[in-house]
């Protein structure tokens, strides 16, 4: 439960940081707008899977980090409301966004866990036997 909660919190921080820190203000290197969430959603579960004693903790964290998509939508809605849009004029298609973004987020974290598991197995095979 702690790993799942940590994933939700980190997903929230990443979602708000991504929107308000990168998407709104990063005009000089826009490729970071795409790479940062992908790297964070794949790299952190990969490292956790390779380093933690139990893989299920890394999986729980990764599932929690899927909340990044929802938190990003909340950040976008808050930003639009601050700019004067009404709640009915937001134009956010939650169903379409989740149908497109949900599988992408799940795939990216699954790849991260897969890479972490591969590193874990390689380290075990190459570890000298005593």
PENORUR-V78144 format. One record per residue. N is the residue number from 0. RES is the residue in one letter. SS is DSSP state (A for helix, B for strand, O for the rest). PHI is phi in degrees with one decimal (none if undefined). Layout:
# PENORUR-V78144
[[N,RES,SS,PHI] [N,RES,SS,PHI]]
This chain:
# PENORUR-V78144
[[0,X,O,none] [1,X,A,-66.2] [2,X,A,-65.1] [3,X,A,-64.2] [4,X,A,-63.2] [5,X,A,-62.2] [6,X,A,-63.4] [7,X,A,-65.7] [8,X,A,-65.4] [9,X,A,-64.9] [10,X,A,-60.1] [11,X,A,-66.2] [12,X,A,-62.4] [13,X,A,-65.7] [14,X,A,-61.8] [15,X,A,-70.0] [16,X,A,-63.2] [17,X,A,-64.3] [18,X,A,-72.0] [19,X,A,-77.8] [20,X,A,-90.5] [21,X,A,-104.8] [22,X,A,-61.8] [23,X,O,-84.8] [24,X,O,-121.9] [25,X,O,-92.0] [26,X,O,-98.5] [27,X,O,-85.0] [28,X,O,-142.0] [29,X,O,-67.0] [30,X,A,-63.5] [31,X,A,-63.7] [32,X,A,-60.3] [33,X,A,-92.4] [34,X,A,-73.7] [35,X,A,-59.9] [36,X,A,-63.5] [37,X,A,-65.7] [38,X,A,-65.2] [39,X,A,-66.2] [40,X,A,-75.7] [41,X,A,-100.9] [42,X,A,-72.4] [43,X,A,-64.1] [44,X,A,-62.7] [45,X,A,-64.3] [46,X,A,-65.5] [47,X,A,-63.3] [48,X,A,-65.4] [49,X,A,-75.6] [50,X,A,-103.4] [51,X,O,-74.7] [52,X,O,-68.5] [53,X,O,-122.8] [54,X,A,-67.4] [55,X,A,-63.4] [56,X,A,-66.6] [57,X,A,-65.6] [58,X,A,-67.2] [59,X,A,-62.3] [60,X,A,-62.2] [61,X,A,-62.7] [62,X,A,-63.1] [63,X,A,-64.5] [64,X,A,-71.7] [65,X,O,-63.5] [66,X,O,-65.1] [67,X,A,-51.0] [68,X,A,-62.1] [69,X,A,-65.6] [70,X,A,-63.9] [71,X,A,-63.5] [72,X,A,-64.0] [73,X,A,-64.3] [74,X,A,-62.7] [75,X,A,-64.3] [76,X,A,-63.5] [77,X,A,-62.0] [78,X,A,-62.1] [79,X,A,-65.2] [80,X,A,-65.8] [81,X,A,-67.6] [82,X,O,-85.9] [83,X,O,105.0] [84,X,O,-70.3] [85,X,O,-86.1] [86,X,A,-62.7] [87,X,A,-83.9] [88,X,A,-98.3] [89,X,O,-62.9] [90,X,O,71.1] [91,X,O,-83.2] [92,X,O,-94.6] [93,X,A,-61.9] [94,X,A,-63.0] [95,X,A,-64.1] [96,X,A,-65.6] [97,X,A,-69.6] [98,X,A,-67.2] [99,X,A,-89.9] [100,X,A,-77.8] [101,X,A,-57.8] [102,X,A,-63.4] [103,X,A,-64.7] [104,X,A,-63.5] [105,X,A,-64.3] [106,X,A,-65.8] [107,X,A,-63.2] [108,X,A,-70.7] [109,X,A,-64.9] [110,X,A,-63.2] [111,X,A,-60.9] [112,X,A,-66.0] [113,X,A,-61.8] [114,X,A,-65.1] [115,X,A,-63.0] [116,X,A,-64.4] [117,X,A,-63.8] [118,X,A,-61.7] [119,X,A,-60.5] [120,X,A,-67.5] [121,X,A,-62.3] [122,X,A,-63.8] [123,X,A,-66.1] [124,X,A,-69.5] [125,X,A,-90.9] [126,X,O,-68.5] [127,X,O,-65.1] [128,X,O,-83.1] [129,X,O,-107.7]]
